[in-house]
Amino acid sequence: MQLLSPELVEAIHDAILNPGEIAGRARDKSLEAALARVDNRLAYGMVADAFDLAAAYAMAIARGHCFNDGNKRTAHQLMDTCLTLNGIEIAWSAEEVGQIIIRCAQGLMADGDLAGWLRGRVG
């Protein structure tokens, strides 16, 4: 499986920001700590496939709020990038994926549920 580096995550975040949004990392949050959650899931055998991995990245950023702005958009883009790098393409409904990522950020959806939702999007 292809993993995402902190440098790639930050570059993806910077690319999705709109004019006027606050760039950079949140002062009291650590991108590396959020991504360590993904590494932890890998180390303990909690990532079986690219869907689990993509869900772990999305959850880490959506819940970690590592950036000043654009955390949920970054979570979605990381999820999509992870899947693409691992040979999986999904045609997204912006409204549907937006609502799913909001649920993730609010703690209303677990990693496994997100991975299952992703698996259901592959036709």
C-alpha atoms as one frame of an Amber mdcrd trajectory, in Angstrom:
protein
   0.000   0.000   0.000   1.144   3.513  -0.791   1.417   5.757   2.263   1.201
   9.559   2.429   4.089  11.599   3.813   3.569  14.648   6.046   5.063  16.767
   3.247   2.500  15.470   0.737  -0.334  15.995   3.216   0.735  19.588   3.787
   1.116  20.215   0.033  -2.375  18.826  -0.609  -3.756  21.038   2.156  -2.071
  24.140   0.756  -3.410  23.374  -2.740  -7.068  23.153  -1.640  -7.183  26.444
   0.259  -9.308  29.221  -1.169  -8.147  32.846  -1.298  -8.588  34.492   2.077
  -8.384  31.293   4.100  -5.718  31.012   6.766  -2.788  28.911   5.565  -0.574
  26.807   7.778  -0.866  24.469  10.682  -2.873  25.128  13.815  -0.535  26.152
  16.640  -1.768  23.670  19.213  -2.097  20.653  16.884   0.500  18.372  15.344
   0.214  16.967  11.833   2.806  14.345  12.718   0.762  13.261  15.750  -2.375
  12.936  13.622  -0.517  10.892  11.017   0.967   8.738  13.794  -2.588   7.534
  14.366  -2.463   6.033  10.850   0.947   4.476  11.563  -0.436   3.027  14.799
  -3.369   1.427  12.996  -0.929  -0.087  10.495   1.398  -1.387  13.229  -1.455
  -3.079  15.086  -2.943  -4.754  12.005  -6.014  -2.539  11.865  -5.515  -1.698
   8.175  -6.452  -4.586   5.897  -6.656  -2.749   2.593  -6.530   0.620   0.822
 -10.073   1.450   1.979  -9.037   1.108   5.629  -5.917   3.163   4.929  -7.831
   5.947   3.146 -10.381   6.043   5.964  -7.593   6.267   8.553  -6.028   9.258
   6.783  -9.384  11.012   6.439 -10.236  10.453  10.090  -6.806  11.555  11.294
  -7.126  14.929   9.574 -10.880  15.466  10.001 -10.641  14.833  13.737  -7.121
  16.134  14.296  -7.831  19.652  13.009  -4.116  20.112  12.277  -4.602  23.072
   9.968  -6.024  26.554  10.473  -8.559  26.097   7.656  -9.629  23.390   5.234
  -9.358  20.322   7.464 -12.457  18.560   6.134 -11.583  19.314   2.509  -8.056
  18.098   3.164  -9.446  14.917   4.753 -11.509  14.219   1.644  -8.624  14.970
  -0.713  -6.267  12.715   1.262  -8.830   9.937   1.174  -9.163  10.313  -2.588
  -5.386  10.589  -3.113  -4.719   7.492  -1.012  -7.263   5.480  -2.977  -5.915
   6.720  -6.316  -2.310   5.913  -5.369  -3.497   2.436  -4.487  -5.328   1.909
  -7.798  -8.887   2.729  -6.746 -10.974   5.421  -8.430 -14.276   6.634  -7.014
 -16.632   9.117  -8.655 -17.652  11.341  -5.762 -20.939  13.086  -5.132 -19.728
  16.321  -3.531 -22.826  16.590  -1.345 -22.669  12.994  -0.149 -18.939  12.901
   0.605 -19.174  16.318   2.251 -21.828  15.055   4.666 -19.799  11.916   5.387
 -16.643  13.911   6.180 -18.643  16.247   8.449 -19.935  13.190  10.332 -16.350
  11.934  10.663 -15.141  15.282  12.003 -17.971  15.327  14.538 -17.057  11.837
  15.771 -20.346  10.382  14.513 -18.669   7.846  12.227 -15.941   5.315  13.026
 -12.957   4.446  10.813 -14.449   1.048   9.951 -17.762   2.608   8.965 -15.998
   5.053   6.646 -13.963   2.233   5.091 -17.171   0.254   4.540 -18.836   3.266
   2.954 -15.828   3.623   0.614 -15.997  -0.048  -0.368 -19.646   0.446  -1.279
 -18.727   3.245  -3.730 -16.637   0.981  -5.978 -18.757  -0.311  -8.818
